[in-house]
Amino acid sequence: MLRRNFLVVAFALMTISAVAVGQQSETKKFIATCSTTQVADFTREIVGDRWEVRCVLAPGQDPHTYETKPGDSQMVADADLIVRNGWHLEGHEWMLNLAKDANKPVVTCVDGVKSLILEEDGIEVQDPHAWLSPINAAIYVRNIVKGVSQIDVEHRVEYEARGELYIAQLRTLHLWVQRELNQIPRSQRVLISHHDAFNYFCTLYGFAGAAPGGWSTGDEIGAGITAERRQKVVDSIRSYNVKAIFVETTVNPKLVRQIAADAGVRIAGSLYADSMGRPGSAAESYLGMMRENVILIVNGLK
């Protein structure tokens, strides 16, 4: 009798253990490691609770000038999928290089986007800031859906459903942006910020404006700017005949304030471009950062 009871208890324990192991297996999450806050946000919208989404860059960090740390290699090595922007947004291709070193599959979000062209030191390059157009953001989303579905084929329909819902939200965002910006007369739609981040936004919404000549991310954060280049920037701002310009949240505004004073214009606020806002802020998501940018632009220019 004692032996029989022992066997019953042992069987029950084995059953409980097997169930626990099965539950652990079912709850094991895939890992997506992303380069920027924007592509990380898109990825979270698509994968739901089935993936853990990690991001190399923290809010406020600049992907152009970021230098990788030892922990970044481990974050990439732990991932099932790497998600990056592309077109050299990640300066010196740091994200792609980490992925290659770890032999990880990569989603390049700009695949399929019609690029605008920038000129850097006499060389034409593709403008990587494509996400600042909601229409391009939808292409990012489709690329991510495809990437995660290839890793987790079983739940492809879920990812596609979330992606389509988010793309519908991007369409709504686009229509809202158009309506809000219609408050600004066409003649006043000149958007000047510290570097060429808003070309896609300006092209889509009928703005004439870009970064003044000689002004770039590196100059803002301490790479130095000569007196000649500084005067070129001031003259360029004056040529647009604007009363207000904008800075971006990823740079130190000290130099921008000095140049704005020299040009006789005010700074209307800080726009989110290369990074979203910090958790808990109004711009902690892509939809939030775009909303806050548009509200700031309208208030600054109309």
C-alpha positions, 0 to 999 in steps of 0.5 A: 500500500505504501509502495502504491502511494509512493508511486502515485505521488511520484507520478504526480510530481513528474506530471507537475514537472512536465507541465512546468517545463512545458509552460516555460517552453511556451513562455520563452520569448524571441529577442529582437535587438534594435539600433534606434528608438524608432525601429524598436517602437515599430517592432514592439507594436508588431510582436506583442508579448511574444518577443522581448525587444531591446534597443542599443540606443537610449532616448536622446542618443545620436545614431550618427556619432554613437560608439559601440560598447562591449555590452552592445556585442552581447546584446546582439549575440543574444538576439534572434533578429537584428533590426536597424534603419540602414543607409548609414544612419548608424554611423560607420554601419556599427549595427550591421557590423555587430550583426555580421560578427554575431552571424545574426539575421538583419532587417534593414528598415529602409529597404523599399523606400524611395530615397532622397539624396544628400551631399556630404563633402561633395559626395552624394549619399542616401538620406537615412531619415526616412521614418519622419514620413509616416508613409515611409514608416509604413514601409518600415513596419512591413519590413519588420513584419516580414522579418519576425515572421520568418523567425517565428512562422507559427505566429505570422498571422498575428504579426501581420494583423498587428502590422496592418492595425499600426499601418492604419494608425500611420495613415490616420497620423498622416491625415492629421499632420496634413490638417494641422500643417494647413494652419501654416500658410505655404509661404511660411512653411520653411523648417530649419533645424540643425541638420538634414533630418527633416527632408522627407517630412518637408517634401511630403508636407510642402515645406521649403527648408533644410539644414543651413549650409555647413551645419551638421550633427558633428558640429553641434556636439563638439567637433568644432566649427570654423568662423567661416562656416559659422558665418555661412550658417548665419547667412543661410538662415537669414536668406530664408527670411524666417523668424524661428528655427528649431533645434533637435533633442539629441544635440547640445543647444548651446551653439544653436542658441549662439547662431540663432542670436547672430542670425536674429531669429528665435529658437521655437523649441526642440524637435524629435528626429534621431531619437524619441522621447524618454519613457513617460514623456509625451514623445515616448512613442513614434506616434507621440514624437510625430504629434509633439513635433507637429504641434511645436512646428505649427505653434512656431511658424504659423 
